[in-house]
Amino acid sequence: MNMKSNKQVSILLIDDNEITREVLRVVLRSEGYSVVGEATDGGVGLDMALKLKPDIVMLDVVMPKVGGLEVLPRFREMLPDTRVLMVTANKDQETIMEAVKTGIHGFVLKPFNAQKILDTVAGVVAKLDK
């Protein structure tokens, strides 16, 4: 079984909140993950993802212009191998069910806890090679 090391795992952050992106970036890089890009809305994020082909996209649910749930189906269709983690402060079951139906691979709930972020990402990384 060929497990990717964290350094080989590329992650794209899509969140309109600069502090959120910074926290994610710092936490992920502290574990050696490669944060390859950042975008502030779903449309720009999708364009970046198509160019960068990241292993994992961390996608905020609520953003101005194009939100995460709105752009999610396009990610699934255009980048079927990219794993998508939704980043949300919204624990509302409906939002979560909607995202799960569209095929996300996990959730990171705000406010963040560094260990939770890493555990969630590690869980997705473990499945990348399967």
N, C-alpha and C positions, 0 to 999 in steps of 0.2 A: 504494500500500500504506500503510495507516494504522497505523503502529507506536505502541503505547502508550508514553508516557514512564513512567519508573519511578514517578513520583509518582501516576500513575493506577492503578498495580498494587497491589491490596489483598491482604495476606497475613495469614492466621490461623495462629498458632502453637499447637500442641497437644503439650505435653510436661509430664510430671510434675516434671521437674527444673528448678528455678528458674534455676540457673546456665546451663543449656542454653538456656532461653528468653531469658535476658538476652543471651547471646552472639549468638544469632540476631537478636534485636531490634536490638542495637547495630550489628551488621554490615549488616543490611538497611537500617536507617535511614540509615546512613552513605552508602549509595548512593541515598538518596532514596525507597526503597520505603515504602509506607504499611502499617505493621503495625497492623491494625484490631482485633485482639483476641488474647487468650491464654487457654488452658484447660489444666487439669491432668489431664483424662482424656478418653477418646474420646467418651463419652456427652455430657458437657457441651460438648465441642468440636463435636460434630455439631449440637447445639441452637444454638450460637452461629453456626455456619456457615450454618444454615438462615435465621437472621435477617440475618446480614451479607452473605451471598452473595459471599465473597471470590473473587478470581481464582485464588489459590493457597492450599493448605493444607499446612503442614509438619507432618507427623504422626509422632509417636514410635511405634516399634513396641511397646516394652515399657512398659506403664503399669499402675498398680494399677487395680482396678475394670474399666474397659473399655480394652483394648489397641488399638493401631493396626490390626493385621490383622483383629481382630474387628469393628471399626467400618467398615473400608474398603469392604466391599460396600455398606453403607448410603449412604456418600458417593457412590459411583458411581451408585447408583440414584436418590438424591434430589437430587443436585447434579451432573448429568452434565457441566456446563460448567466446573466447578471442577477445576483441575489439582491432583493430590495428589503431594507429594514425601514419601517416607518418610525419617524421621530415625532412624538406628540405629547401634549400636556392633556390631551383629550381622552379621558378614560371612558367616554360615552360608548356603550356597547354597540350602538348602531354604526358608528364610525369604524370601530374595530371589526365588526362583522363584514362591513362593506370592503374594507381593505383585505381581509382574509379571503373573501370570495374572489378578489381580483388577483390573488396569488402572491401575497407578500411572504417573506420568510421570517419575520419577527418584528418585535416592537421595542423601542427604547422610549420609556416614559420620562417626561420632564416632571419635576426637577431631577437632574441627573445625579446618578451615583456612579462614580468611576468604575467600580467593580461590576455593577450591573451592565454598563456599556460593554465592558470587556468580555463578560460572560456571554452576553447576547451575540457579540461579534464572533467570539471563539466557537460558539455553537454553530453558527452559519459556516465558518471557515472549515470546521470539521466535516461538513457535508459537501464542500466544494469539489473534492476529488472523487466523490462517489457518483 
